[in-house]
Structures are given as C-alpha cells and as structure tokens.
Amino acid sequence: MALQNAVLSLHANCGDFDAALAHIKAFMENHGLQPNAVTFAHMIKAYGVAKMPVEAQKWFDVYRNSNEPTDDAPYVNLITAYANADDLPAAINVMSSILAEDGVPLTAVHLSAFMDALLLNNKHSQVIEWYNRLVSDKTGQFPKPNDTILDIAFEAAIHLKDEVLIEKLWPSSPTRSPNTVTLCLYGLSKLDDAANQNVATAMKVLSVLKNNKNLVAPALPAFFEALMRLPSEVKNNFPGTDLEILRVAASLHVFPRIMHQMLSNAIKNCGGDVKAAIDLYGEVSKFTEPGISPKQLLVQLYLDHGIRKPDSPGVELGTRDFEILMPLVARQPRMLATILDDMAARDVKMTREICDAVIEVLRSNGKLIAMNDWIQEMRKMDIIKGPKLEGEVMRSPELKQKNQRLIFCCKNNLLDEGMGIYADIMSFKMVPSISAMSTLIMRLFEAKRVDEAVQIATEMRERAQTTSDPDGRDYAIHDALMAGWITVDKIPEALECADYIIKKHRRLPFFRQISRIVSKTSFHHQSRDGKPELAPLELVGKSICQWLTMLPSPLVPTEVDPLSPVQAVTISDIIWILCKMGDGGEPQKALSLYYSLRDSGYPPRPMSHKVLLQTVAQSPLMDKSVAMELLDDAMEQLSSVSTGKFGFLDGRWFDAVLEMHLTRFNDLDSALAVWRVMKAGKFGMGQGVAIKLVEACLERGDLVHAGELFSQIGQSNAAVVRLVEQFVELAGDQAGGGDGGGGGGVRLISLKEDQMAFANLVVRQCGSVDHLHSQKVMEVALDILVKRGGNVVALTNWALSKYKSFSNSKLSEDLIEYMLRTDLLLAEALSVLESMSPFVDGAPNSRSLEYVSAVIYNATKLKDEAVAARGLAILESDGFTVDQVNEVKDGVKQIKAAMV
C-alpha cells in the first residue's frame, strides 16, 4: 500500500487529479486495496495546494466516515487547504469545532500549518496576531508555540520590519530553522545602505546560518557577496570572517561561480600578505574546489610579494605552503622552475604532494619526457615508491637492468623479489624479456607456485600482442608452460601446450621439452617408483606419432643435422613408448626410428631394443625376417662390447622370436635353430616358450630335441606333467614298447645332463599331489637317477605310496643295490624289498635270495637289529628252502662274531 500511496502522491502533487483518481480506482479493483489515512491525506493536501477547498472537504468527509483510525495528517492538510484559499473562518472552524467533534486535541502542528499558510499568502500581520494570541494565552486554550511557529512569526516580523519583534524572535537556538532566503534577505538589508551598515547584525545572521543545522539550502548568494565586499578595516573586528563566510556559503550550496568570485575577493582582501592568502586558499580547498580565477590571483600574489629575492628575504613560506601553491601552476608551466628554485633557496624539503603536483603540471602540458625524467629522479630520492605512475616510461637501460635482476632472483630462489620486479615492469605497460619471463614461469613451477605461474603466463599472452614479436613471445610462453607442467608431473597439460604450439605456430616445441616428456613417461612406466597414471601411455604415444610427421623434426635425423647423444637417448625411449601403446603399438614407426639410430651409430637402449623385438615378433604386419634381423643386431652388439658392462642379453630376447616361429609361422625348424643359438650361448628359455617348443617337437615325433628341451623347463604345472607323460609314452612306442630297464625313452635321451634334467623335473613335479606321474614315468626317472647317481629317495617313496610296487624286479633290485652301495639307506632299501612279491620263479617283481640276504647282512653290519629282524622275517616267510635260510642265518652269526 505504501507504494500505491507514493504513486498517488506523485500524481496529486503534480495537479493531475484525473490520474490520481484513476490510480485509486485501479489499486482498489486490481489489488483489492482500500484507501487509508495516508491516501486521504495526499488527496486533501493536493486539492489544498490547488486552492480547491471544496474538493478537499469532500475527501475529508469521506475520511471521517471511513473506518480508518484517526490521524493528524488529514486535519492538518484540511486546515492548510482553507488557509490557502483565504477562507480563514473555515480553517478556524476545523481547529475549533471539527477537531473537538472528532476528539482530536488541538496541537502546535495544527496551528503551525495554519500560520504557515497565512505566511505563504503574505498575511504577515495576521501571523503576528496569532503569535501574540498564542503567547498571551493564560487559559490553556492554545498549545505553546513550538520552534516552527516561532520561525514563522520571525519571518513575518522580518517582512514587517519589526526590529523589536525580530530581536525577540531571533533564532539563537540551534534547533530553530527559519527560512534561509528570508534570513539572508534580512542580513542583506543591513548591508545595502552604505551609510547605515549594521555589520554586527549581518554577522549575527551569518552565525545563525552556520550554527543552525536544520536550515534548508540554498541560501541567497547576494548576502555572502555583500559580506565579502565589506572593507577589511570593517571586518577586522571579526577575525577569520572571510574564511567563515566562504565555509558557511559552501555548506549552504552557494553556486560555484559565486564561490570562486568570493574567494578571489578574499584573496584580494589579504593585500600583500602572501602567507595569509595561501593559508586561506588551503583552508577553502578542504571544503570546495577553487576555480581558475582564484588560482591565478594567488599565483600572481606569490610572484609579486612571495618569492625570495637576492635583495629581499621575502615572506616565510614552508612545505605546506608550497604543497598548496604547486598545483596552481598547472596552466602556467613556465612558473614551475620559478617555484622549484624558490623552494631550493628556502631549503624546503620535497614531499610526495609537491612531487605529484609537478608531475601533473608536466603531464597536463604534454611535457612527457620531462615528466618521466622528474619521476625517475624522485624515485632515486625515494620520494616515489611502488608501482608505475600514469605516463611513466621505463627506459631501455633500466628495463635491461630489471630483466637481469629478475633472472638473478629466479636462479637464486628469491621468487618474492622476482615477483615484485615483474609487477613493476608490468605496471609500466612493458613486458619482461623472453628469457626473464620463461625463467620466472619455470621457477614458479619448481617452487610449486603453479597458480601464480599460470596467471603470469595468461597476463603475458595478453601483453604479447603489443610487442614487436607477438608470435615469438607466444611460443616462448607456451614452451615455458610446457616445461613447468612437466616439472610438476602434469604430462597431459604439457601435451596440451605442445598441441597449441603445433597448431598455432606450425612447428614443434623445443627438443628439450619433448625429451623431458619422453623421459618422464619412461620413468613412470619403467621404474618401481613411477606412477603410470601421471603419464598416460596412449596419450603420449599419439602425440609422438604426430610429432614424427612434422619436418624438420629433431626426431628425424638428416645428413645435414645428424643425431646427438641426447637425441639418441630420447629416440630410444620413444621406441619403447611406441611399442607399449595399446592395440599392438606402432611397430612401423618404432622400427623406422630404430634404423635411424642404428645407422647413426647409436644403438638403442637394451630395454627399447628388446621391446621392439617383442612387438615386431608379435605384429601380424611384420615378416619374421625383421625380428631375426633385430635379434642378430642384439647378438652382434653383445659380441662387440664387454658383457660385464652390457650383459643385457638374456633368454627373453629369444623367447619372442621362438614364439613367433611357433605360433605365427608354425616353423619348428627355425625355432630349433634359434634354440641352438640359445643353447650355445647358455641362454635360459622362458617356461611358456619351452612348453610350446616341446609340444611342437612331440607333435612331430622329435624325441631327441624334446628330451633335450626338458632341461629348459624350470617350473612344474599340469601342462608339463602332460608333456612328460606324452614323451615317455612316445619313447616307449618308438622303442617297441619294451618294459624292461625303463624302456626306450631313456635310451633316446642322448646327453647325460638332459637325462638328469628330465629325472629332476619328474621329482619336482611329484612334489605336488596334483602333478603325480604315471608309474612308467616315475620308473623311467628312477632308472635315470640310479644310472646317473641321483637322489632316489623322494621319488621312490612317492612311487611306492602311489603304486605300492614297481613293475619289474630289475628296477627294484637296482634301487636296492644303489641304496645299499651309496648311502647305506637300510630303511629305504627294506621298503623297496617289502614292496616286492614273495619269490616266484619268473614273476615280474619277486624277491630273490640274493637281495633279501644283502639287506640282512648290511643291517647286521650296521647293527640295525630292527631292519635285520624284518629281513629275516621276509626270508623265513618267502618259501625259501631250509638250507637257504640256515645259510643266511649262519652268515649273520659269522658277521657278528667278526664284529666282536
């Protein structure tokens, strides 16, 4: 509702009653709002101002008949409406009757509104009459006059020129607020008659204008001008009058033009007192802006009476005086040297205020070179500190010196000082040198102040466009950013910078940055301390592929520009990265780089060479001759250097080629040829490749090579068990399937070390319950161990626990004889003996008297009564003749007798 009433007040006060009524209707119909006391008050006031009291009365009657609470405003505005229309009886009726009827007490507010309307309608005498009635009321009929009534009566007294009443009603209280214009007119009237001027009264008016804070501007300028024109000898009785006049005039918003003229008069009033004039001007400057005329007048006064001359000491002027004077010569630059010389003659200290004034004089008059020289001089004197000033220019020698200092700070970890120098250079709308800029960015990255480095790079990119070589600077900025991102292990961000350089400048980044990216990537993927996620291999590899297509490129050597050792190391790492990319890598590109390295006399690093060999061997796009060539190169390098220093070649290099021959080309002969080279060089073979090679040999029925290859199998698994079984079965078939002596499989193993390797492999495999072999395999292995002097205990125990007995007596007897002959393994020999069946002539695994008696005799000699007793029990139970049993027992007695 407050907003609606505000709009209504606007229409009503402009006299547009139709719009006001339409607005009331609109907010009633559209918003469902009803007029309130404020609404009625606005309408009554508007009709009163328009001197339409009848309409005002109608609105008042509507208000009286409404349910709105009682409010003073409608009554006050109705009184004013009748008074404005010169219908005083009606106005008095409102105050005497209507207020009483409505139970509203008559207050000073109602009376002040009534008297103010009389005053506005020039009914000054009636205002005084009502004032007298109020102050003479002894019955309490009327309220006591308030400040507003006193001010109204005071103004009426001025119009009536009633000096007695004026003196009586003088607004000495600071709460009074008489009409400012009327007050000024009264004061002016005391100065108009030169013969009868009453300066004291005029100064009293000035005092009211100064002290009464509720006065409403503007004041009457003529009054202040008249005061200012008073002769000095008249104002001498009122110290500081000119300054006071100016201060009060400024507080009441006297027009600037009048203020300037008054200040000029005040300066003239100082006569030849330069010090007083400067002080006055300085004080006035605190509350108003002096115009051109007073400035020129003061400067001329200083020139005429203030300058110290050889024959005259002049007036005493200090630093503050020159701080006031100096800005005044902005339009008179020829006076600048005069004032500065006068300061020097007086030994006045230079201050920042005087310095700034000199700068402004020089700038405003286009003396930019002189201004810049002045600023530099003031900086040397430490008068000016901090950032560059407007129009200040840094000269080339100074800029060079700052660039050198900036580089020094960066290299010596004085980054805060370096940042200050950078800010100083930038404040001059200049830019650091490319070297200084790049060094600062990179050092900030090294100090982990990444945000500051990026901010500087952004600022430099914007400023680069104003330099003579924007492209060169832009390239250097992104090269420095690239270096910084690499330093903090942000490889993707570094690659973005590289991509920008390529797209914007059609050239590669500096090789040192490419080399660092490659080196970082290699570290993160090859070192145990690396973090592969920081250098995504696929992303780096794709970028490298793009770099390789650009010519000229430091990655592609030419006759004119051959490779350096540093480039060779980088390219070697690139080969590794290209091979390790997903989907089989980029073998063609990697191979091309390999040939470049080889032809330049720089063999690639062993890890890169090996990975390339493995990648080429696996790639369906590559012929096997390429892999063989890479392997030959590795062999040649191994033979051409000290193996102690470069002993990098191992069986894994050959494994990739072997697997290529077997899986991609099904070429067993080529695989065996490679294996022979490995065997000659004593290179071990990987388990998986060895299994595949044995499988291929067995598929072709090549038992000789298969048997030899068992020495290459180091670990046991189900696949190895299957191969061993297949080998033994196939060996037995080729030998005619004989059962004696371990079968033909052993005979087909030609070399002693290969026989033992096979047997030991079986022993290792039997260590796992899941990998137990068939009886035939175990017996072949045991036969080898007996013949070659191996450890037969574990395999014998596993075989007996699994199969209870051996398949033929020949193996059992060989084992018993071997155990008794080598380590006197009585218990183990007894176990083998017990596993055999009782003696039956022609049975495949029956005990003979010879081996039973051998166990008994050896146990007796070693005093192992338990084994000897168990042997005798077997002897007696196996069905041997009584003579044979007695013969053995006699032998036991003889042994014991001999031992005594």
Secondary structure, 3 states (H helix, E strand, C coil): CHHHHHHHHHHHHCCCHHHHHHHHHHHHHHHCCCCCHHHHHHHHHHHHHCCCHHHHHHHHHHHHHCCCCCCHHHHHHHHHHHHHCCCHHHHHHHHHHHHHHCCCCCCHHHHHHHHHHHHHCCCHHHHHHHHHHHHHCCCCCCCCCCHHHHHHHHHHHHHHCCHHHHHHCCCCCCCCCCCHHHHHHHHHHHHHCHHHCCHHHHHHHHHHHHHCCCCCCCCCHHHHHHHHCCCHHHHCCCCCHHHHHHHHHHHCCCCHHHHHHHHHHHHHHCCCCHHHHHHHHHHHHCCCCCCHHHHHHHHHHHHHHCCCECCECCCCCCHHHHHHHHHHHCCCCHHHHHHHHHHHHHCCCCCHHHHHHHHHHHHHCCCHHHHHHHHHHHHHCCCCCCCCCCCCCCCHHHHHHHHHHHHHHHHCCCHHHHHHHHHHHHHCCCCCCHHHHHHHHHHHHHCCCHHHHHHHHHHHHHHHCCCCCHHHHHHHHHHHHHHHHHHCCCHHHHHHHHHHHHHHHCCCCCHHHHHHHHHHHHHHHHCCCCCHHHCCHHHHHHHHHHHHCCCCCCCCCCCCCCCCHHHHHHHHHHHHHHHHCCCCCCHHHHHHHHHHHHHCCCCCCHHHHHHHHHHHHHCCCCCHHHHHHHHHHHHHHHHHCCHHHHCCCCHHHHHHHHHHHHHHCCCHHHHHHHHHHHHHCCCCCCHHHHHHHHHHHHHHCCHHHHHHHHHHCCCCCHHHHHHHHHHHHHHHHHCCCCCHHHCHHHHCCCCHHHHHHHHHHHHHHHCCHHHCCCHHHHHHHHHHHHHHCCCCHHHHHHHHHHHCCCCCHHHHHHHHHHHHHHCCCHHHHHHHHHHCECCCCCCCCECCHHHHHHHHHHHHHCCCHHHHHHHHHHHHHCCCCHHHHHHHHHHHHHHHHHHC
